[in-house]
Amino acid sequence: MIIAYNTFESPKEKQLARELDQLKLQYDLLNKRIDQSFMVLDDLQKRDDNIYRVIFEAEPIPTGVRRAGYGGTDRYAQLQGYDNSELMVRATQKLDFLSKQIVVQSKSYDEILKLVQNKANMLGAIPAIQPVSTKDLKQMASGFGWRTDPIYKMPKFHAGMDFAAPIGTEVYATGDGVVQRADAQASGYGNHIRVDHGYGYMTLYGHLSRTKVRPGQKVKRGEVIGYVGNTGKSTGPHLHYEVMKNGEHQNPINYYFNDLTPDEYEAMLKISANSNQSFD
C-alpha cells in the first residue's frame, strides 16, 4: 500500500494536477495578453508624444513618469510561498504596471482635450479674413511698409493696409475677440475700432463713418462692426486696417488665408508691394 500510495496518483490527485496545469496555462495566456496590451499602449504613447502633443505644442510626457512602476516587494508578499509564486507575481506586477501607464495616458488625453479646445479658440481668434469683402472693393489702395504720406508728401511707415470702398461699406471683424475701443479719440484714425483677440493679437479699423459696437462687446469673425468712412486724417473713403501681434505691427496680407484663392492672394501681394501713396 505504501509503494502504491507513493507510485500511483489517486483520482483526486490527478484532478488537482489537471487543474494546476490548466491554471499554469491560463497564467501563460494572461501574460501574453498583457504583453499584447503593452504593445498597443506603447503605440498610443508614441502617437501621443510624437503627434498629438507636437501638434498642440505640448511637452512630451517624460519617460520616467510613463515607466514608473510600483515599488516594494512587500506588495506581493501574499503571493509568495507557492510552487508557482513566480508566475503569479510576474503576472500581477505586469497588471499593476499596465494599470499605472493607462492612468498616465488617460490624464494625458484629458490634457490634450483641453489643448484642442484652447487651439480651437485660438484659431477662431486669429485675424484670418479681409475686413472688407472683395466684391465691395474699388481697389486695394495701399499696402504695408514705407509709403508717401498723402498730406506731407514725405516717406512714412504705413503700419497697415488701406482698402478703398464706398462710404457705408460694411467692415467685418477679422477674428473672434472683445472690442477694446470704439471712438474717435485716437489721433489721425477718426472713428475707429480696436479688437483684442487674445493670444497676443489686436486689430484696428480706422476712418470709419460710424461704428456698430461698443467697448467690452464680444464679436465673432465675420460680424459687421462698422462702416467705411472718411474721418480723421484721410484723403478719401477707405478703411485703414492694422494687425498687431504682441504689440508689434504685422503685415495684414499674411492673415487673409481664410478668404482668398491662391490667384487672388498673389494679385494682392503685387498690389500691396507697390510703393504708392497711402490714403492716410
VOPAGU-2260 file (C-alpha; in pm, 1 decimal, decimal comma):
REM VOPAGU-2260
SITE   aa  ch    i         X         Y         Z
SITE  MET   A    0       0,0       0,0       0,0
SITE  ILE   A    1     286,2     234,1      85,0
SITE  ILE   A    2     451,9     162,4    -251,4
SITE  ALA   A    3     121,6     205,3    -435,3
SITE  TYR   A    4      44,7     526,1    -248,2
SITE  ASN   A    5     383,2     678,9    -346,4
SITE  THR   A    6     384,2     541,0    -700,7
SITE  PHE   A    7      33,9     586,5    -831,8
SITE  GLU   A    8    -178,0     904,6    -820,8
SITE  SER   A    9    -523,3     893,2    -678,8
SITE  PRO   A   10    -816,3    1022,2    -886,6
SITE  LYS   A   11    -822,2    1331,9    -664,9
SITE  GLU   A   12    -452,8    1398,2    -723,4
SITE  LYS   A   13    -497,8    1353,1   -1097,3
SITE  GLN   A   14    -780,0    1605,8   -1091,3
SITE  LEU   A   15    -570,9    1854,6    -893,9
SITE  ALA   A   16    -276,5    1806,8   -1133,5
SITE  ARG   A   17    -502,7    1876,6   -1430,4
SITE  GLU   A   18    -637,0    2188,0   -1257,6
SITE  LEU   A   19    -281,5    2302,4   -1182,5
SITE  ASP   A   20    -176,9    2252,1   -1545,0
SITE  GLN   A   21    -485,6    2443,9   -1655,0
SITE  LEU   A   22    -400,6    2722,3   -1411,8
SITE  LYS   A   23     -44,7    2745,2   -1546,6
SITE  LEU   A   24    -182,1    2760,8   -1899,4
SITE  GLN   A   25    -421,4    3040,0   -1801,2
SITE  TYR   A   26    -138,2    3238,3   -1642,5
SITE  ASP   A   27      73,2    3193,8   -1955,5
SITE  LEU   A   28    -215,1    3316,7   -2172,1
SITE  LEU   A   29    -272,8    3605,4   -1932,0
SITE  ASN   A   30      94,1    3707,0   -1955,8
SITE  LYS   A   31      75,8    3700,4   -2336,1
SITE  ARG   A   32    -239,5    3912,4   -2338,9
SITE  ILE   A   33     -76,3    4161,3   -2101,3
SITE  ASP   A   34     227,6    4177,7   -2332,5
SITE  GLN   A   35      -4,2    4248,5   -2627,1
SITE  SER   A   36    -173,5    4523,7   -2426,1
SITE  PHE   A   37     167,1    4677,0   -2357,7
SITE  MET   A   38     236,8    4683,2   -2732,4
SITE  VAL   A   39     -92,6    4863,5   -2800,5
SITE  LEU   A   40     -29,6    5108,8   -2517,3
SITE  ASP   A   41     325,0    5172,7   -2638,6
SITE  ASP   A   42     186,6    5268,5   -2981,5
SITE  LEU   A   43     -63,7    5506,3   -2817,5
SITE  GLN   A   44     212,7    5664,3   -2611,0
SITE  LYS   A   45     433,4    5719,3   -2917,0
SITE  ARG   A   46     148,0    5879,8   -3109,3
SITE  ASP   A   47      64,1    6091,8   -2806,1
SITE  ASP   A   48     420,3    6223,1   -2766,0
SITE  ASN   A   49     519,1    6248,7   -3133,3
SITE  ILE   A   50     194,6    6357,6   -3298,7
SITE  TYR   A   51     -78,7    6490,4   -3068,9
SITE  ARG   A   52     143,3    6675,0   -2823,6
SITE  VAL   A   53     361,2    6810,2   -3107,1
SITE  ILE   A   54      57,7    6945,7   -3293,1
SITE  PHE   A   55     -65,1    7125,9   -2983,2
SITE  GLU   A   56     282,1    7243,1   -2879,6
SITE  ALA   A   57     287,1    7047,9   -2552,5
SITE  GLU   A   58     593,8    6890,1   -2397,5
SITE  PRO   A   59     607,0    6508,9   -2422,2
SITE  ILE   A   60     549,4    6317,6   -2101,2
SITE  PRO   A   61     888,8    6218,9   -1951,9
SITE  THR   A   62     976,7    5852,4   -1984,9
SITE  GLY   A   63    1037,1    5838,2   -1610,2
SITE  VAL   A   64     674,9    5931,1   -1548,5
SITE  ARG   A   65     537,7    5688,2   -1804,4
SITE  ARG   A   66     757,5    5395,1   -1698,0
SITE  ALA   A   67     745,3    5446,8   -1321,5
SITE  GLY   A   68     642,4    5121,6   -1158,7
SITE  TYR   A   69     522,9    5021,6    -817,2
SITE  GLY   A   70     798,3    4997,2    -558,2
SITE  GLY   A   71     848,7    4743,2    -284,1
SITE  THR   A   72     837,1    4362,9    -282,7
SITE  ASP   A   73     600,2    4355,7      17,0
SITE  ARG   A   74     319,4    4443,6    -220,8
SITE  TYR   A   75     324,9    4084,5    -345,7
SITE  ALA   A   76     407,0    3907,2     -19,5
SITE  GLN   A   77      71,5    3728,0     -13,7
SITE  LEU   A   78     163,3    3556,0    -340,7
SITE  GLN   A   79     491,0    3414,4    -210,0
SITE  GLY   A   80     545,6    3061,4     -77,9
SITE  TYR   A   81     363,3    2870,8    -351,3
SITE  ASP   A   82     504,7    2633,9    -612,5
SITE  ASN   A   83     405,3    2883,1    -883,4
SITE  SER   A   84     464,8    3208,2    -694,0
SITE  GLU   A   85     697,5    3347,7    -959,4
SITE  LEU   A   86     432,6    3302,0   -1228,2
SITE  MET   A   87     164,1    3473,1   -1020,9
SITE  VAL   A   88     388,5    3759,3    -906,5
SITE  ARG   A   89     509,2    3831,2   -1258,8
SITE  ALA   A   90     153,9    3848,2   -1394,9
SITE  THR   A   91      36,0    4067,5   -1107,3
SITE  GLN   A   92     333,0    4304,0   -1147,3
SITE  LYS   A   93     260,5    4339,0   -1516,7
SITE  LEU   A   94    -105,0    4417,1   -1448,3
SITE  ASP   A   95     -11,0    4681,0   -1191,3
SITE  PHE   A   96     242,4    4835,8   -1429,5
SITE  LEU   A   97     -11,2    4835,3   -1714,1
SITE  SER   A   98    -275,9    4996,8   -1492,7
SITE  LYS   A   99     -31,3    5269,5   -1390,0
SITE  GLN   A  100      57,9    5350,6   -1750,7
SITE  ILE   A  101    -308,6    5354,6   -1854,6
SITE  VAL   A  102    -381,4    5612,1   -1582,6
SITE  VAL   A  103     -92,0    5830,4   -1706,1
SITE  GLN   A  104    -213,6    5801,6   -2066,2
SITE  SER   A  105    -570,4    5882,2   -1965,5
SITE  LYS   A  106    -456,5    6200,3   -1789,8
SITE  SER   A  107    -252,6    6290,9   -2098,0
SITE  TYR   A  108    -562,9    6262,6   -2317,3
SITE  ASP   A  109    -753,7    6483,7   -2073,9
SITE  GLU   A  110    -478,1    6742,7   -2116,5
SITE  ILE   A  111    -485,2    6704,4   -2495,8
SITE  LEU   A  112    -862,8    6761,8   -2492,7
SITE  LYS   A  113    -811,3    7092,4   -2312,7
SITE  LEU   A  114    -538,4    7185,4   -2561,2
SITE  VAL   A  115    -772,8    7102,5   -2851,7
SITE  GLN   A  116   -1039,9    7328,5   -2707,8
SITE  ASN   A  117    -784,1    7603,1   -2648,8
SITE  LYS   A  118    -644,0    7558,5   -3001,0
SITE  ALA   A  119    -993,2    7589,7   -3148,2
SITE  ASN   A  120   -1041,8    7914,5   -2958,2
SITE  MET   A  121    -703,7    8040,4   -3079,2
SITE  LEU   A  122    -779,0    7951,7   -3442,6
SITE  GLY   A  123   -1106,7    8141,7   -3413,7
SITE  ALA   A  124    -927,0    8443,1   -3265,3
SITE  ILE   A  125    -654,3    8479,3   -3529,3
SITE  PRO   A  126    -748,7    8759,5   -3775,1
SITE  ALA   A  127    -782,8    8542,8   -4084,6
SITE  ILE   A  128   -1014,6    8725,5   -4327,4
SITE  GLN   A  129   -1027,0    9060,5   -4507,3
SITE  PRO   A  130   -1206,0    9333,6   -4313,7
SITE  VAL   A  131   -1384,6    9440,0   -4634,8
SITE  SER   A  132   -1538,3    9195,9   -4880,6
SITE  THR   A  133   -1357,1    9170,4   -5213,8
SITE  LYS   A  134   -1680,7    9243,7   -5402,4
SITE  ASP   A  135   -1706,6    9583,0   -5225,6
SITE  LEU   A  136   -1354,5    9698,8   -5301,8
SITE  LYS   A  137   -1281,6    9972,8   -5552,2
SITE  GLN   A  138    -913,6    9897,3   -5509,6
SITE  MET   A  139    -658,3    9789,0   -5252,0
SITE  ALA   A  140    -515,7   10138,1   -5222,3
SITE  SER   A  141    -201,7   10094,2   -5019,4
SITE  GLY   A  142     -11,0    9815,5   -4850,8
SITE  PHE   A  143     215,0    9769,1   -4550,2
SITE  GLY   A  144     554,7    9941,3   -4540,6
SITE  TRP   A  145     712,6   10271,1   -4640,2
SITE  ARG   A  146     471,3   10488,8   -4837,2
SITE  THR   A  147     437,6   10856,2   -4930,6
SITE  ASP   A  148     228,9   11049,7   -4680,4
SITE  PRO   A  149     -67,2   11199,7   -4874,9
SITE  ILE   A  150     -57,7   11528,9   -4682,7
SITE  TYR   A  151     309,5   11589,7   -4601,5
SITE  LYS   A  152     442,0   11417,1   -4916,8
SITE  MET   A  153     720,4   11260,3   -4713,6
SITE  PRO   A  154     814,1   10891,6   -4677,8
SITE  LYS   A  155     634,7   10743,7   -4376,8
SITE  PHE   A  156     594,6   10392,3   -4247,8
SITE  HIS   A  157     240,1   10271,8   -4318,3
SITE  ALA   A  158     159,0   10024,3   -4040,4
SITE  GLY   A  159    -146,7    9872,3   -4205,5
SITE  MET   A  160    -337,4    9833,3   -4530,8
SITE  ASP   A  161    -584,9   10072,0   -4694,9
SITE  PHE   A  162    -896,7    9934,4   -4864,0
SITE  ALA   A  163   -1074,0   10185,8   -5089,7
SITE  ALA   A  164   -1451,7   10132,2   -5081,2
SITE  PRO   A  165   -1767,3   10348,6   -5087,4
SITE  ILE   A  166   -1872,4   10519,3   -4766,3
SITE  GLY   A  167   -2109,3   10292,3   -4576,2
SITE  THR   A  168   -1946,6    9966,9   -4693,7
SITE  GLU   A  169   -1963,5    9702,3   -4420,3
SITE  VAL   A  170   -1646,9    9635,7   -4218,9
SITE  TYR   A  171   -1607,0    9291,7   -4062,3
SITE  ALA   A  172   -1425,3    9169,7   -3751,9
SITE  THR   A  173   -1145,1    8952,7   -3884,5
SITE  GLY   A  174   -1134,6    8721,8   -3581,5
SITE  ASP   A  175   -1318,5    8647,8   -3257,7
SITE  GLY   A  176   -1241,8    8892,3   -2980,7
SITE  VAL   A  177   -1352,3    9170,2   -2748,1
SITE  VAL   A  178   -1388,1    9533,7   -2853,2
SITE  GLN   A  179   -1126,9    9734,7   -2665,3
SITE  ARG   A  180   -1206,1   10075,6   -2813,2
SITE  ALA   A  181   -1474,6   10221,3   -3037,8
SITE  ASP   A  182   -1433,1   10601,2   -3050,3
SITE  ALA   A  183   -1273,2   10894,5   -3230,5
SITE  GLN   A  184   -1018,6   10980,9   -2964,0
SITE  ALA   A  185    -702,7   10844,7   -3130,0
SITE  SER   A  186    -503,3   11096,3   -3334,1
SITE  GLY   A  187    -547,8   11058,1   -3709,4
SITE  TYR   A  188    -769,0   10746,4   -3710,1
SITE  GLY   A  189   -1104,9   10929,1   -3684,9
SITE  ASN   A  190   -1381,7   10689,3   -3588,8
SITE  HIS   A  191   -1201,1   10366,8   -3521,7
SITE  ILE   A  192   -1233,9   10030,3   -3350,7
SITE  ARG   A  193    -974,2    9817,7   -3176,9
SITE  VAL   A  194   -1046,2    9449,3   -3114,1
SITE  ASP   A  195    -845,4    9243,0   -2867,3
SITE  HIS   A  196    -844,1    8884,6   -2996,5
SITE  GLY   A  197    -636,0    8738,3   -2716,4
SITE  TYR   A  198    -325,8    8524,8   -2774,3
SITE  GLY   A  199    -134,7    8849,5   -2836,0
SITE  TYR   A  200    -345,3    8960,3   -3136,8
SITE  MET   A  201    -502,0    9305,7   -3179,3
SITE  THR   A  202    -666,1    9460,2   -3487,8
SITE  LEU   A  203    -750,6    9822,3   -3567,2
SITE  TYR   A  204   -1012,6    9955,5   -3810,5
SITE  GLY   A  205    -975,7   10327,2   -3887,4
SITE  HIS   A  206   -1152,1   10620,5   -4064,0
SITE  LEU   A  207   -1497,4   10466,0   -4020,1
SITE  SER   A  208   -1813,5   10661,7   -4099,2
SITE  ARG   A  209   -1969,0   10505,2   -3789,0
SITE  THR   A  210   -1918,8   10213,6   -3551,8
SITE  LYS   A  211   -2166,3    9941,5   -3465,8
SITE  VAL   A  212   -2007,3    9805,3   -3147,8
SITE  ARG   A  213   -1916,2    9928,6   -2801,3
SITE  PRO   A  214   -1616,7    9867,4   -2573,1
SITE  GLY   A  215   -1636,4    9534,3   -2392,3
SITE  GLN   A  216   -1861,1    9376,8   -2655,2
SITE  LYS   A  217   -1768,5    9028,5   -2778,6
SITE  VAL   A  218   -1753,4    8989,5   -3156,2
SITE  LYS   A  219   -1718,3    8691,2   -3387,0
SITE  ARG   A  220   -1517,3    8662,2   -3707,7
SITE  GLY   A  221   -1726,7    8794,4   -3998,5
SITE  GLU   A  222   -1953,4    9008,5   -3778,5
SITE  VAL   A  223   -2020,7    9362,8   -3903,7
SITE  ILE   A  224   -1859,5    9607,3   -3659,7
SITE  GLY   A  225   -1861,1    9933,6   -3855,0
SITE  TYR   A  226   -1878,6   10105,8   -4191,5
SITE  VAL   A  227   -1618,0   10251,7   -4426,3
SITE  GLY   A  228   -1582,8   10628,9   -4397,0
SITE  ASN   A  229   -1352,5   10925,7   -4449,0
SITE  THR   A  230   -1298,6   11050,8   -4093,0
SITE  GLY   A  231    -974,7   11159,1   -3927,8
SITE  LYS   A  232    -657,3   11209,9   -4130,1
SITE  SER   A  233    -791,8   11066,8   -4454,7
SITE  THR   A  234    -786,7   11183,8   -4815,7
SITE  GLY   A  235   -1064,0   10960,8   -4948,4
SITE  PRO   A  236   -1320,3   10697,3   -4845,3
SITE  HIS   A  237   -1132,2   10391,0   -4730,1
SITE  LEU   A  238   -1066,1   10155,5   -4439,1
SITE  HIS   A  239    -727,5   10162,1   -4268,6
SITE  TYR   A  240    -664,6    9818,3   -4117,8
SITE  GLU   A  241    -384,1    9708,4   -3884,3
SITE  VAL   A  242    -282,4    9376,8   -3727,9
SITE  MET   A  243     -62,5    9362,9   -3417,3
SITE  LYS   A  244      94,6    9059,3   -3250,9
SITE  ASN   A  245     239,4    9109,4   -2902,0
SITE  GLY   A  246     240,9    9484,6   -2959,6
SITE  GLU   A  247     426,9    9472,7   -3291,9
SITE  HIS   A  248     267,2    9560,5   -3625,1
SITE  GLN   A  249     234,7    9274,4   -3872,1
SITE  ASN   A  250     174,3    9283,5   -4245,5
SITE  PRO   A  251    -202,1    9217,2   -4265,5
SITE  ILE   A  252    -168,7    9045,1   -4601,4
SITE  ASN   A  253     -20,3    8745,1   -4421,7
SITE  TYR   A  254    -354,5    8693,0   -4244,3
SITE  TYR   A  255    -605,0    8653,2   -4528,4
SITE  PHE   A  256    -565,5    8276,8   -4568,5
SITE  ASN   A  257    -935,6    8205,8   -4497,0
SITE  ASP   A  258   -1055,9    8447,0   -4763,7
SITE  LEU   A  259    -851,1    8443,7   -5081,5
SITE  THR   A  260    -775,8    8189,7   -5350,0
SITE  PRO   A  261    -407,0    8145,5   -5439,7
SITE  ASP   A  262    -454,3    8362,4   -5750,7
SITE  GLU   A  263    -630,8    8637,8   -5556,1
SITE  TYR   A  264    -365,1    8626,5   -5288,3
SITE  GLU   A  265     -86,8    8653,7   -5548,6
SITE  ALA   A  266    -258,1    8954,1   -5710,3
SITE  MET   A  267    -299,9    9128,9   -5375,7
SITE  LEU   A  268      64,8    9066,5   -5290,9
SITE  LYS   A  269     170,5    9251,2   -5605,6
SITE  ILE   A  270     -65,7    9543,0   -5540,1
SITE  SER   A  271      31,2    9580,4   -5175,9
SITE  ALA   A  272     401,8    9581,0   -5263,8
SITE  ASN   A  273     369,4    9896,1   -5477,2
SITE  SER   A  274     540,1   10197,5   -5318,7
SITE  ASN   A  275     244,7   10424,5   -5381,7
SITE  GLN   A  276      84,7   10698,2   -5174,0
SITE  SER   A  277    -128,9   10594,2   -4881,3
SITE  PHE   A  278    -476,0   10733,2   -4809,0
SITE  ASP   A  279    -386,5   10840,7   -4453,6
